[in-house]
């Protein structure tokens, strides 16, 4: 008990060193990794967005992506016909669209450049 065993808060370090508390406090200001967009109609993707898919549709990737751009998806439609449109870029080194032929597929696509295009990670 007592102040020696106080829990760390935004104003009290508790058992943390001052340096560790500063590191921990800085985590609360980090932005979310992705914006989240629930979609039920065909959509053109925006970098840094996670698309929650609820219907049979085409999610078309960015036409002019920068290396490192990311698009995440989670197909909650339960269908095996949702399409990720390539918009003229390769997906996994293939020059064609990707069909999510597994129910409830999810993933993150990262644009790696013209050699391989969008790569699923």
N, CA, C and O atoms as a printed pandas DataFrame, in Angstrom:
     atom_number atom_name residue_name chain_id  residue_number  x_coord  y_coord  z_coord
0              1         N          UNK        A               1    0.801   -1.174    0.000
1              2        CA          UNK        A               1    0.000    0.000    0.000
2              3         C          UNK        A               1    0.852    1.249    0.000
3              4         O          UNK        A               1    2.067    1.189   -0.192
4              5         N          UNK        A               2    0.226    2.344    0.210
5              6        CA          UNK        A               2    0.914    3.619    0.260
6              7         C          UNK        A               2    1.296    4.137   -1.113
7              8         O          UNK        A               2    1.021    3.502   -2.132
8              9         N          UNK        A               3    1.935    5.305   -1.127
9             10        CA          UNK        A               3    2.290    5.933   -2.388
10            11         C          UNK        A               3    3.402    5.188   -3.120
11            12         O          UNK        A               3    3.535    5.337   -4.334
12            13         N          UNK        A               4    4.203    4.392   -2.416
13            14        CA          UNK        A               4    5.263    3.637   -3.077
14            15         C          UNK        A               4    4.688    2.618   -4.058
15            16         O          UNK        A               4    5.354    2.231   -5.019
16            17         N          UNK        A               5    3.445    2.182   -3.813
17            18        CA          UNK        A               5    2.806    1.193   -4.674
18            19         C          UNK        A               5    1.677    1.793   -5.504
19            20         O          UNK        A               5    0.778    1.073   -5.940
20            21         N          UNK        A               6    1.715    3.077   -5.719
21            22        CA          UNK        A               6    0.652    3.733   -6.472
22            23         C          UNK        A               6    0.696    3.300   -7.936
23            24         O          UNK        A               6    1.770    3.104   -8.505
24            25         N          UNK        A               7   -0.474    3.156   -8.530
25            26        CA          UNK        A               7   -0.568    2.809   -9.950
26            27         C          UNK        A               7   -0.184    4.014  -10.796
27            28         O          UNK        A               7   -0.401    5.161  -10.405
28            29         N          UNK        A               8    0.381    3.740  -11.943
29            30        CA          UNK        A               8    0.716    4.821  -12.869
30            31         C          UNK        A               8   -0.577    5.413  -13.432
31            32         O          UNK        A               8   -1.506    4.686  -13.782
32            33         N          UNK        A               9   -0.619    6.717  -13.512
33            34        CA          UNK        A               9   -1.739    7.437  -14.124
34            35         C          UNK        A               9   -1.154    8.474  -15.071
35            36         O          UNK        A               9    0.057    8.514  -15.284
36            37         N          UNK        A              10   -2.014    9.310  -15.637
37            38        CA          UNK        A              10   -1.500   10.357  -16.521
38            39         C          UNK        A              10   -0.681   11.386  -15.767
39            40         O          UNK        A              10    0.106   12.109  -16.379
40            41         N          UNK        A              11   -0.846   11.471  -14.452
41            42        CA          UNK        A              11   -0.094   12.475  -13.691
42            43         C          UNK        A              11    0.879   11.876  -12.667
43            44         O          UNK        A              11    1.705   12.604  -12.116
44            45         N          UNK        A              12    0.797   10.565  -12.400
45            46        CA          UNK        A              12    1.653    9.917  -11.405
46            47         C          UNK        A              12    2.410    8.770  -12.078
47            48         O          UNK        A              12    1.821    7.979  -12.814
48            49         N          UNK        A              13    3.725    8.685  -11.820
49            50        CA          UNK        A              13    4.546    7.651  -12.458
50            51         C          UNK        A              13    4.371    6.280  -11.812
51            52         O          UNK        A              13    4.649    5.265  -12.451
52            53         N          UNK        A              14    3.915    6.226  -10.558
53            54        CA          UNK        A              14    3.783    4.937   -9.887
54            55         C          UNK        A              14    5.121    4.224   -9.863
55            56         O          UNK        A              14    6.128    4.827   -9.495
56            57         N          UNK        A              15    5.159    2.940  -10.252
57            58        CA          UNK        A              15    6.403    2.176  -10.285
58            59         C          UNK        A              15    7.264    2.468  -11.514
59            60         O          UNK        A              15    8.403    2.007  -11.586
60            61         N          UNK        A              16    6.748    3.214  -12.465
61            62        CA          UNK        A              16    7.509    3.508  -13.680
62            63         C          UNK        A              16    8.581    4.557  -13.420
63            64         O          UNK        A              16    8.408    5.462  -12.605
64            65         N          UNK        A              17    9.679    4.412  -14.126
65            66        CA          UNK        A              17   10.657    5.501  -14.092
66            67         C          UNK        A              17   10.074    6.668  -14.881
67            68         O          UNK        A              17    9.149    6.491  -15.674
68            69         N          UNK        A              18   10.610    7.836  -14.664
69            70        CA          UNK        A              18   10.128    9.010  -15.401
70            71         C          UNK        A              18   10.278    8.798  -16.907
71            72         O          UNK        A              18    9.394    9.176  -17.675
72            73         N          UNK        A              19   11.391    8.198  -17.334
73            74        CA          UNK        A              19   11.618    7.964  -18.762
74            75         C          UNK        A              19   10.597    6.979  -19.330
75            76         O          UNK        A              19   10.066    7.192  -20.420
76            77         N          UNK        A              20   10.319    5.892  -18.587
77            78        CA          UNK        A              20    9.334    4.920  -19.052
78            79         C          UNK        A              20    7.940    5.521  -19.101
79            80         O          UNK        A              20    7.172    5.230  -20.018
80            81         N          UNK        A              21    7.604    6.357  -18.124
81            82        CA          UNK        A              21    6.297    7.010  -18.129
82            83         C          UNK        A              21    6.159    7.919  -19.343
83            84         O          UNK        A              21    5.098    7.966  -19.964
84            85         N          UNK        A              22    7.215    8.636  -19.683
85            86        CA          UNK        A              22    7.176    9.509  -20.858
86            87         C          UNK        A              22    6.923    8.685  -22.117
87            88         O          UNK        A              22    6.123    9.082  -22.963
88            89         N          UNK        A              23    7.600    7.534  -22.250
89            90        CA          UNK        A              23    7.386    6.660  -23.401
90            91         C          UNK        A              23    5.944    6.163  -23.451
91            92         O          UNK        A              23    5.306    6.188  -24.503
92            93         N          UNK        A              24    5.438    5.715  -22.312
93            94        CA          UNK        A              24    4.076    5.203  -22.249
94            95         C          UNK        A              24    3.063    6.294  -22.578
95            96         O          UNK        A              24    2.108    6.051  -23.317
96            97         N          UNK        A              25    3.262    7.488  -22.039
97            98        CA          UNK        A              25    2.339    8.584  -22.318
98            99         C          UNK        A              25    2.316    8.933  -23.802
99           100         O          UNK        A              25    1.272    9.318  -24.329
100          101         N          UNK        A              26    3.456    8.802  -24.483
101          102        CA          UNK        A              26    3.503    9.166  -25.904
102          103         C          UNK        A              26    2.680    8.208  -26.759
103          104         O          UNK        A              26    2.252    8.587  -27.849
104          105         N          UNK        A              27    2.446    6.982  -26.301
105          106        CA          UNK        A              27    1.646    6.032  -27.058
106          107         C          UNK        A              27    0.205    6.479  -27.199
107          108         O          UNK        A              27   -0.456    6.125  -28.176
108          109         N          UNK        A              28   -0.292    7.241  -26.254
109          110        CA          UNK        A              28   -1.686    7.671  -26.321
110          111         C          UNK        A              28   -1.916    8.708  -27.406
111          112         O          UNK        A              28   -3.065    8.996  -27.741
112          113         N          UNK        A              29   -0.855    9.277  -27.963
113          114        CA          UNK        A              29   -1.017   10.283  -29.012
114          115         C          UNK        A              29   -0.796    9.721  -30.407
115          116         O          UNK        A              29   -0.904   10.460  -31.385
116          117         N          UNK        A              30   -0.485    8.418  -30.528
117          118        CA          UNK        A              30   -0.289    7.824  -31.836
118          119         C          UNK        A              30   -1.625    7.708  -32.565
119          120         O          UNK        A              30   -2.642    7.387  -31.950
120          121         N          UNK        A              31   -1.626    7.968  -33.872
121          122        CA          UNK        A              31   -2.867    7.822  -34.620
122          123         C          UNK        A              31   -3.207    6.349  -34.808
123          124         O          UNK        A              31   -2.338    5.485  -34.682
124          125         N          UNK        A              32   -4.474    6.063  -35.111
125          126        CA          UNK        A              32   -4.853    4.704  -35.454
126          127         C          UNK        A              32   -4.114    4.304  -36.714
127          128         O          UNK        A              32   -3.824    5.159  -37.551
128          129         N          UNK        A              33   -3.803    3.036  -36.872
129          130        CA          UNK        A              33   -3.087    2.553  -38.047
130          131         C          UNK        A              33   -3.921    2.757  -39.310
131          132         O          UNK        A              33   -3.389    3.180  -40.337
132          133         N          UNK        A              34   -5.208    2.466  -39.249
133          134        CA          UNK        A              34   -6.079    2.563  -40.415
134          135         C          UNK        A              34   -7.357    3.314  -40.088
135          136         O          UNK        A              34   -7.869    3.251  -38.971
136          137         N          UNK        A              35   -7.856    4.019  -41.079
137          138        CA          UNK        A              35   -9.245    4.465  -41.027
138          139         C          UNK        A              35  -10.067    3.228  -41.354
139          140         O          UNK        A              35   -9.581    2.341  -42.056
140          141         N          UNK        A              36  -11.274    3.146  -40.876
141          142        CA          UNK        A              36  -12.116    1.986  -41.142
142          143         C          UNK        A              36  -13.334    2.445  -41.925
143          144         O          UNK        A              36  -13.991    3.425  -41.573
144          145         N          UNK        A              37  -13.622    1.708  -43.004
145          146        CA          UNK        A              37  -14.769    2.030  -43.841
146          147         C          UNK        A              37  -15.548    0.755  -44.127
147          148         O          UNK        A              37  -15.021   -0.177  -44.735
148          149         N          UNK        A              38  -16.803    0.712  -43.688
149          150        CA          UNK        A              38  -17.678   -0.419  -43.992
150          151         C          UNK        A              38  -18.299   -0.155  -45.351
151          152         O          UNK        A              38  -18.897    0.898  -45.570
152          153         N          UNK        A              39  -18.157   -1.120  -46.279
153          154        CA          UNK        A              39  -18.671   -0.908  -47.626
154          155         C          UNK        A              39  -19.589   -2.045  -48.052
155          156         O          UNK        A              39  -19.372   -3.203  -47.696
156          157         N          UNK        A              40  -20.626   -1.695  -48.824
157          158        CA          UNK        A              40  -21.544   -2.690  -49.369
158          159         C          UNK        A              40  -21.757   -2.466  -50.868
159          160         O          UNK        A              40  -22.578   -3.143  -51.486
160          161         N          UNK        A              41  -21.017   -1.513  -51.455
161          162        CA          UNK        A              41  -21.040   -1.283  -52.898
162          163         C          UNK        A              41  -19.600   -1.138  -53.378
163          164         O          UNK        A              41  -18.696   -0.859  -52.591
164          165         N          UNK        A              42  -19.404   -1.329  -54.662
165          166        CA          UNK        A              42  -18.058   -1.229  -55.225
166          167         C          UNK        A              42  -17.446    0.119  -54.891
167          168         O          UNK        A              42  -18.119    1.148  -54.933
168          169         N          UNK        A              43  -16.156    0.101  -54.558
169          170        CA          UNK        A              43  -15.465    1.272  -54.015
170          171         C          UNK        A              43  -14.043    1.311  -54.537
171          172         O          UNK        A              43  -13.431    0.268  -54.769
172          173         N          UNK        A              44  -13.512    2.526  -54.724
173          174        CA          UNK        A              44  -12.092    2.694  -55.024
174          175         C          UNK        A              44  -11.374    2.971  -53.713
175          176         O          UNK        A              44  -11.769    3.853  -52.950
176          177         N          UNK        A              45  -10.322    2.214  -53.461
177          178        CA          UNK        A              45   -9.605    2.275  -52.187
178          179         C          UNK        A              45   -8.832    3.576  -52.021
179          180         O          UNK        A              45   -8.441    4.230  -52.988
180          181         N          UNK        A              46   -8.630    3.921  -50.765
181          182        CA          UNK        A              46   -7.786    5.039  -50.353
182          183         C          UNK        A              46   -6.714    4.457  -49.439
183          184         O          UNK        A              46   -7.013    3.637  -48.570
184          185         N          UNK        A              47   -5.473    4.876  -49.631
185          186        CA          UNK        A              47   -4.378    4.366  -48.811
186          187         C          UNK        A              47   -4.653    4.612  -47.334
187          188         O          UNK        A              47   -5.217    5.639  -46.957
188          189         N          UNK        A              48   -4.244    3.650  -46.501
189          190        CA          UNK        A              48   -4.394    3.792  -45.060
190          191         C          UNK        A              48   -5.790    3.489  -44.558
191          192         O          UNK        A              48   -6.151    3.885  -43.450
192          193         N          UNK        A              49   -6.586    2.784  -45.368
193          194        CA          UNK        A              49   -7.959    2.467  -44.979
194          195         C          UNK        A              49   -8.136    0.954  -44.911
195          196         O          UNK        A              49   -7.596    0.214  -45.734
196          197         N          UNK        A              50   -8.895    0.512  -43.923
197          198        CA          UNK        A              50   -9.294   -0.888  -43.801
198          199         C          UNK        A              50  -10.756   -0.969  -44.215
199          200         O          UNK        A              50  -11.615   -0.313  -43.626
200          201         N          UNK        A              51  -11.028   -1.770  -45.221
201          202        CA          UNK        A              51  -12.383   -1.913  -45.746
202          203         C          UNK        A              51  -13.033   -3.167  -45.180
203          204         O          UNK        A              51  -12.532   -4.276  -45.363
204          205         N          UNK        A              52  -14.149   -2.980  -44.493
205          206        CA          UNK        A              52  -14.951   -4.082  -43.980
206          207         C          UNK        A              52  -16.051   -4.302  -45.012
207          208         O          UNK        A              52  -16.930   -3.459  -45.189
208          209         N          UNK        A              53  -15.992   -5.433  -45.684
209          210        CA          UNK        A              53  -16.834   -5.716  -46.844
210          211         C          UNK        A              53  -18.036   -6.537  -46.406
211          212         O          UNK        A              53  -17.889   -7.572  -45.756
212          213         N          UNK        A              54  -19.245   -6.061  -46.772
213          214        CA          UNK        A              54  -20.454   -6.745  -46.328
214          215         C          UNK        A              54  -21.337   -7.223  -47.474
215          216         O          UNK        A              54  -22.477   -7.626  -47.241
216          217         N          UNK        A              55  -20.832   -7.188  -48.719
217          218        CA          UNK        A              55  -21.638   -7.607  -49.866
218          219         C          UNK        A              55  -20.708   -8.024  -51.004
219          220         O          UNK        A              55  -19.495   -7.820  -50.943
220          221         N          UNK        A              56  -21.302   -8.611  -52.041
221          222        CA          UNK        A              56  -20.531   -8.948  -53.227
222          223         C          UNK        A              56  -20.214   -7.654  -53.968
223          224         O          UNK        A              56  -21.129   -6.943  -54.383
224          225         N          UNK        A              57  -18.920   -7.338  -54.140
225          226        CA          UNK        A              57  -18.527   -6.064  -54.740
226          227         C          UNK        A              57  -17.108   -6.141  -55.241
227          228         O          UNK        A              57  -16.436   -7.162  -55.094
228          229         N          UNK        A              58  -16.653   -5.042  -55.840
229          230        CA          UNK        A              58  -15.257   -4.907  -56.239
230          231         C          UNK        A              58  -14.643   -3.761  -55.453
231          232         O          UNK        A              58  -15.166   -2.646  -55.456
232          233         N          UNK        A              59  -13.543   -4.033  -54.788
233          234        CA          UNK        A              59  -12.738   -3.005  -54.136
234          235         C          UNK        A              59  -11.563   -2.758  -55.075
235          236         O          UNK        A              59  -10.674   -3.599  -55.205
236          237         N          UNK        A              60  -11.568   -1.596  -55.728
237          238        CA          UNK        A              60  -10.537   -1.274  -56.710
238          239         C          UNK        A              60   -9.387   -0.562  -56.012
239          240         O          UNK        A              60   -9.588    0.421  -55.300
240          241         N          UNK        A              61   -8.179   -1.074  -56.226
241          242        CA          UNK        A              61   -7.002   -0.488  -55.595
242          243         C          UNK        A              61   -6.665    0.867  -56.206
243          244         O          UNK        A              61   -7.205    1.245  -57.246
244          245         N          UNK        A              62   -5.781    1.580  -55.555
245          246        CA          UNK        A              62   -5.382    2.936  -55.921
246          247         C          UNK        A              62   -4.723    2.931  -57.306
247          248         O          UNK        A              62   -3.898    2.066  -57.598
248          249         N          UNK        A              63   -5.087    3.892  -58.154
249          250        CA          UNK        A              63   -4.555    3.962  -59.512
250          251         C          UNK        A              63   -3.086    4.364  -59.539
251          252         O          UNK        A              63   -2.326    3.857  -60.364
252          253         N          UNK        A              64   -2.677    5.257  -58.661
253          254        CA          UNK        A              64   -1.303    5.759  -58.654
254          255         C          UNK        A              64   -0.727    5.664  -57.242
255          256         O          UNK        A              64   -0.486    6.688  -56.602
256          257         N          UNK        A              65   -0.503    4.430  -56.750
257          258        CA          UNK        A              65   -0.036    4.273  -55.370
258          259         C          UNK        A              65    1.429    4.661  -55.215
259          260         O          UNK        A              65    2.203    4.607  -56.171
260          261         N          UNK        A              66    1.793    5.048  -54.015
261          262        CA          UNK        A              66    3.185    5.278  -53.649
262          263         C          UNK        A              66    3.710    4.005  -52.988
263          264         O          UNK        A              66    2.954    3.279  -52.342
264          265         N          UNK        A              67    4.998    3.737  -53.151
265          266        CA          UNK        A              67    5.595    2.589  -52.474
266          267         C          UNK        A              67    5.346    2.734  -50.970
267          268         O          UNK        A              67    5.616    3.782  -50.384
268          269         N          UNK        A              68    4.837    1.683  -50.366
269          270        CA          UNK        A              68    4.522    1.707  -48.941
270          271         C          UNK        A              68    3.058    1.949  -48.632
271          272         O          UNK        A              68    2.628    1.748  -47.496
272          273         N          UNK        A              69    2.270    2.384  -49.636
273          274        CA          UNK        A              69    0.829    2.547  -49.390
274          275         C          UNK        A              69    0.234    1.210  -48.978
275          276         O          UNK        A              69    0.618    0.162  -49.498
276          277         N          UNK        A              70   -0.702    1.253  -48.043
277          278        CA          UNK        A              70   -1.350    0.040  -47.552
278          279         C          UNK        A              70   -2.860    0.157  -47.675
279          280         O          UNK        A              70   -3.435    1.227  -47.475
280          281         N          UNK        A              71   -3.491   -0.961  -48.007
281          282        CA          UNK        A              71   -4.944   -1.092  -48.003
282          283         C          UNK        A              71   -5.251   -2.411  -47.306
283          284         O          UNK        A              71   -4.730   -3.457  -47.694
284          285         N          UNK        A              72   -6.082   -2.365  -46.293
285          286        CA          UNK        A              72   -6.470   -3.579  -45.562
286          287         C          UNK        A              72   -7.920   -3.912  -45.905
287          288         O          UNK        A              72   -8.702   -3.036  -46.275
288          289         N          UNK        A              73   -8.263   -5.185  -45.777
289          290        CA          UNK        A              73   -9.642   -5.589  -46.046
290          291         C          UNK        A              73  -10.027   -6.749  -45.140
291          292         O          UNK        A              73   -9.189   -7.553  -44.731
292          293         N          UNK        A              74  -11.306   -6.811  -44.841
293          294        CA          UNK        A              74  -11.888   -7.929  -44.101
294          295         C          UNK        A              74  -13.238   -8.206  -44.741
295          296         O          UNK        A              74  -14.170   -7.413  -44.610
296          297         N          UNK        A              75  -13.338   -9.326  -45.427
297          298        CA          UNK        A              75  -14.568   -9.680  -46.138
298          299         C          UNK        A              75  -15.503  -10.410  -45.184
299          300         O          UNK        A              75  -15.325  -11.597  -44.910
300          301         N          UNK        A              76  -16.480   -9.704  -44.692
301          302        CA          UNK        A              76  -17.450  -10.304  -43.776
302          303         C          UNK        A              76  -18.736  -10.704  -44.483
303          304         O          UNK        A              76  -19.725  -11.039  -43.830
304          305         N          UNK        A              77  -18.731  -10.670  -45.825
305          306        CA          UNK        A              77  -19.929  -11.032  -46.585
306          307         C          UNK        A              77  -20.192  -12.534  -46.547
307          308         O          UNK        A              77  -21.331  -12.968  -46.724
308          309         N          UNK        A              78  -19.149  -13.332  -46.317
309          310        CA          UNK        A              78  -19.308  -14.780  -46.341
310          311         C          UNK        A              78  -19.320  -15.350  -47.755
311          312         O          UNK        A              78  -19.480  -16.557  -47.941
312          313         N          UNK        A              79  -19.150  -14.477  -48.755
313          314        CA          UNK        A              79  -19.170  -14.896  -50.150
314          315         C          UNK        A              79  -17.764  -15.233  -50.627
315          316         O          UNK        A              79  -16.779  -14.897  -49.968
316          317         N          UNK        A              80  -17.676  -15.893  -51.768
317          318        CA          UNK        A              80  -16.379  -16.240  -52.345
318          319         C          UNK        A              80  -16.215  -15.597  -53.719
319          320         O          UNK        A              80  -15.543  -16.147  -54.592
320          321         N          UNK        A              81  -16.823  -14.445  -53.906
321          322        CA          UNK        A              81  -16.822  -13.782  -55.217
322          323         C          UNK        A              81  -16.414  -12.317  -55.143
323          324         O          UNK        A              81  -16.482  -11.623  -56.158
324          325         N          UNK        A              82  -15.998  -11.824  -53.993
325          326        CA          UNK        A              82  -15.555  -10.439  -53.852
326          327         C          UNK        A              82  -14.249  -10.275  -54.627
327          328         O          UNK        A              82  -13.377  -11.142  -54.581
328          329         N          UNK        A              83  -14.127   -9.157  -55.337
329          330        CA          UNK        A              83  -12.954   -8.923  -56.185
330          331         C          UNK        A              83  -12.169   -7.722  -55.676
331          332         O          UNK        A              83  -12.737   -6.692  -55.312
332          333         N          UNK        A              84  -10.846   -7.881  -55.658
333          334        CA          UNK        A              84   -9.935   -6.762  -55.425
334          335         C          UNK        A              84   -9.408   -6.382  -56.808
335          336         O          UNK        A              84   -8.622   -7.119  -57.404
336          337         N          UNK        A              85   -9.845   -5.225  -57.312
337          338        CA          UNK        A              85   -9.451   -4.781  -58.648
338          339         C          UNK        A              85   -8.051   -4.205  -58.654
339          340         O          UNK        A              85   -7.691   -3.439  -57.761
340          341         N          UNK        A              86   -7.252   -4.566  -59.656
341          342        CA          UNK        A              86   -5.848   -4.162  -59.671
342          343         C          UNK        A              86   -5.615   -2.750  -60.197
343          344         O          UNK        A              86   -4.546   -2.189  -59.955
344          345         N          UNK        A              87   -6.561   -2.158  -60.901
345          346        CA          UNK        A              87   -6.461   -0.785  -61.396
346          347         C          UNK        A              87   -5.167   -0.553  -62.189
347          348         O          UNK        A              87   -4.543    0.503  -62.086
348          349         N          UNK        A              88   -4.774   -1.566  -62.984
349          350        CA          UNK        A              88   -3.609   -1.432  -63.843
350          351         C          UNK        A              88   -2.279   -1.772  -63.194
351          352         O          UNK        A              88   -1.243   -1.711  -63.857
352          353         N          UNK        A              89   -2.278   -2.125  -61.928
353          354        CA          UNK        A              89   -1.051   -2.501  -61.218
354          355         C          UNK        A              89   -1.076   -4.003  -60.940
355          356         O          UNK        A              89   -2.141   -4.620  -60.920
356          357         N          UNK        A              90    0.088   -4.577  -60.730
357          358        CA          UNK        A              90    0.158   -5.994  -60.384
358          359         C          UNK        A              90   -0.328   -6.207  -58.948
359          360         O          UNK        A              90   -0.209   -5.334  -58.088
360          361         N          UNK        A              91   -0.875   -7.395  -58.728
361          362        CA          UNK        A              91   -1.164   -7.862  -57.373
362          363         C          UNK        A              91   -0.421   -9.185  -57.231
363          364         O          UNK        A              91   -0.709  -10.144  -57.947
364          365         N          UNK        A              92    0.525   -9.236  -56.317
365          366        CA          UNK        A              92    1.334  -10.444  -56.091
366          367         C          UNK        A              92    2.011  -10.891  -57.389
367          368         O          UNK        A              92    2.100  -12.086  -57.673
368          369         N          UNK        A              93    2.486   -9.918  -58.171
369          370        CA          UNK        A              93    3.200  -10.140  -59.427
370          371         C          UNK        A              93    2.307  -10.646  -60.556
371          372         O          UNK        A              93    2.816  -11.062  -61.596
372          373         N          UNK        A              94    0.996  -10.622  -60.375
373          374        CA          UNK        A              94    0.047  -11.010  -61.424
374          375         C          UNK        A              94   -0.618   -9.748  -61.948
375          376         O          UNK        A              94   -0.935   -8.847  -61.172
376          377         N          UNK        A              95   -0.826   -9.674  -63.225
377          378        CA          UNK        A              95   -1.446   -8.496  -63.844
378          379         C          UNK        A              95   -2.937   -8.703  -64.015
379          380         O          UNK        A              95   -3.473   -8.556  -65.114
380          381         N          UNK        A              96   -3.600   -9.044  -62.930
381          382        CA          UNK        A              96   -5.044   -9.273  -62.966
382          383         C          UNK        A              96   -5.641   -9.005  -61.588
383          384         O          UNK        A              96   -4.928   -8.868  -60.594
384          385         N          UNK        A              97   -6.952   -8.934  -61.561
385          386        CA          UNK        A              97   -7.662   -8.724  -60.298
386          387         C          UNK        A              97   -7.510   -9.957  -59.406
387          388         O          UNK        A              97   -7.155  -11.036  -59.881
388          389         N          UNK        A              98   -7.776   -9.791  -58.143
389          390        CA          UNK        A              98   -7.713  -10.888  -57.179
390          391         C          UNK        A              98   -9.126  -11.178  -56.687
391          392         O          UNK        A              98   -9.816  -10.279  -56.206
392          393         N          UNK        A              99   -9.555  -12.424  -56.806
393          394        CA          UNK        A              99  -10.857  -12.830  -56.285
394          395         C          UNK        A              99  -10.670  -13.427  -54.904
395          396         O          UNK        A              99   -9.841  -14.316  -54.716
396          397         N          UNK        A             100  -11.438  -12.941  -53.937
397          398        CA          UNK        A             100  -11.382  -13.487  -52.576
398          399         C          UNK        A             100  -12.268  -14.732  -52.555
399          400         O          UNK        A             100  -13.452  -14.660  -52.227
400          401         N          UNK        A             101  -11.678  -15.872  -52.909
401          402        CA          UNK        A             101  -12.450  -17.098  -53.073
402          403         C          UNK        A             101  -12.497  -17.957  -51.815
403          404         O          UNK        A             101  -12.855  -19.134  -51.871
404          405         N          UNK        A             102  -12.135  -17.367  -50.686
405          406        CA          UNK        A             102  -12.229  -18.026  -49.391
406          407         C          UNK        A             102  -13.183  -17.184  -48.534
407          408         O          UNK        A             102  -12.960  -15.984  -48.379
408          409         N          UNK        A             103  -14.224  -17.777  -47.982
409          410        CA          UNK        A             103  -15.135  -16.983  -47.152
410          411         C          UNK        A             103  -14.394  -16.296  -46.006
411          412         O          UNK        A             103  -13.502  -16.876  -45.386
412          413         N          UNK        A             104  -14.775  -15.076  -45.746
413          414        CA          UNK        A             104  -14.245  -14.282  -44.630
414          415         C          UNK        A             104  -12.739  -14.007  -44.763
415          416         O          UNK        A             104  -12.022  -13.937  -43.765
416          417         N          UNK        A             105  -12.279  -13.855  -45.996
417          418        CA          UNK        A             105  -10.866  -13.542  -46.231
418          419         C          UNK        A             105  -10.526  -12.178  -45.646
419          420         O          UNK        A             105  -11.372  -11.284  -45.592
420          421         N          UNK        A             106   -9.291  -12.029  -45.213
421          422        CA          UNK        A             106   -8.823  -10.744  -44.707
422          423         C          UNK        A             106   -7.352  -10.624  -45.051
423          424         O          UNK        A             106   -6.672  -11.623  -45.288
424          425         N          UNK        A             107   -6.869   -9.393  -45.075
425          426        CA          UNK        A             107   -5.465   -9.207  -45.374
426          427         C          UNK        A             107   -5.092   -7.747  -45.480
427          428         O          UNK        A             107   -5.929   -6.851  -45.373
428          429         N          UNK        A             108   -3.816   -7.540  -45.692
429          430        CA          UNK        A             108   -3.266   -6.211  -45.900
430          431         C          UNK        A             108   -2.460   -6.270  -47.186
431          432         O          UNK        A             108   -1.630   -7.161  -47.362
432          433         N          UNK        A             109   -2.701   -5.329  -48.079
433          434        CA          UNK        A             109   -1.935   -5.220  -49.306
434          435         C          UNK        A             109   -1.026   -4.005  -49.199
435          436         O          UNK        A             109   -1.475   -2.915  -48.844
436          437         N          UNK        A             110    0.248   -4.195  -49.505
437          438        CA          UNK        A             110    1.238   -3.126  -49.469
438          439         C          UNK        A             110    1.789   -2.964  -50.876
439          440         O          UNK        A             110    2.168   -3.946  -51.515
440          441         N          UNK        A             111    1.835   -1.721  -51.364
441          442        CA          UNK        A             111    2.380   -1.491  -52.688
442          443         C          UNK        A             111    3.897   -1.442  -52.600
443          444         O          UNK        A             111    4.462   -0.640  -51.857
444          445         N          UNK        A             112    4.560   -2.323  -53.377
445          446        CA          UNK        A             112    6.007   -2.458  -53.303
446          447         C          UNK        A             112    6.735   -1.877  -54.511
447          448         O          UNK        A             112    7.965   -1.865  -54.544
448          449         N          UNK        A             113    5.998   -1.402  -55.487
449          450        CA          UNK        A             113    6.607   -0.857  -56.700
450          451         C          UNK        A             113    6.176   -1.651  -57.916
451          452         O          UNK        A             113    5.355   -2.562  -57.814
452          453         N          UNK        A             114    6.739   -1.297  -59.084
453          454        CA          UNK        A             114    6.274   -1.888  -60.329
454          455         C          UNK        A             114    6.660   -3.343  -60.521
455          456         O          UNK        A             114    5.976   -4.054  -61.257
456          457         N          UNK        A             115    7.717   -3.811  -59.897
457          458        CA          UNK        A             115    8.150   -5.207  -60.096
458          459         C          UNK        A             115    7.104   -6.210  -59.627
459          460         O          UNK        A             115    6.726   -7.103  -60.386
460          461         N          UNK        A             116    6.633   -6.081  -58.396
461          462        CA          UNK        A             116    5.673   -7.032  -57.832
462          463         C          UNK        A             116    4.307   -6.417  -57.581
463          464         O          UNK        A             116    3.328   -7.139  -57.394
464          465         N          UNK        A             117    4.230   -5.096  -57.575
465          466        CA          UNK        A             117    2.951   -4.424  -57.346
466          467         C          UNK        A             117    2.500   -4.527  -55.898
467          468         O          UNK        A             117    3.281   -4.327  -54.968
468          469         N          UNK        A             118    1.218   -4.846  -55.731
469          470        CA          UNK        A             118    0.619   -4.997  -54.402
470          471         C          UNK        A             118    0.959   -6.377  -53.872
471          472         O          UNK        A             118    0.744   -7.376  -54.558
472          473         N          UNK        A             119    1.488   -6.443  -52.658
473          474        CA          UNK        A             119    1.858   -7.716  -52.036
474          475         C          UNK        A             119    1.035   -7.878  -50.767
475          476         O          UNK        A             119    0.919   -6.959  -49.955
476          477         N          UNK        A             120    0.471   -9.062  -50.618
477          478        CA          UNK        A             120   -0.314   -9.362  -49.421
478          479         C          UNK        A             120    0.630   -9.743  -48.282
479          480         O          UNK        A             120    1.485  -10.616  -48.436
480          481         N          UNK        A             121    0.466   -9.082  -47.147
481          482        CA          UNK        A             121    1.319   -9.364  -45.987
482          483         C          UNK        A             121    0.481   -9.869  -44.840
483          484         O          UNK        A             121    1.013  -10.163  -43.770
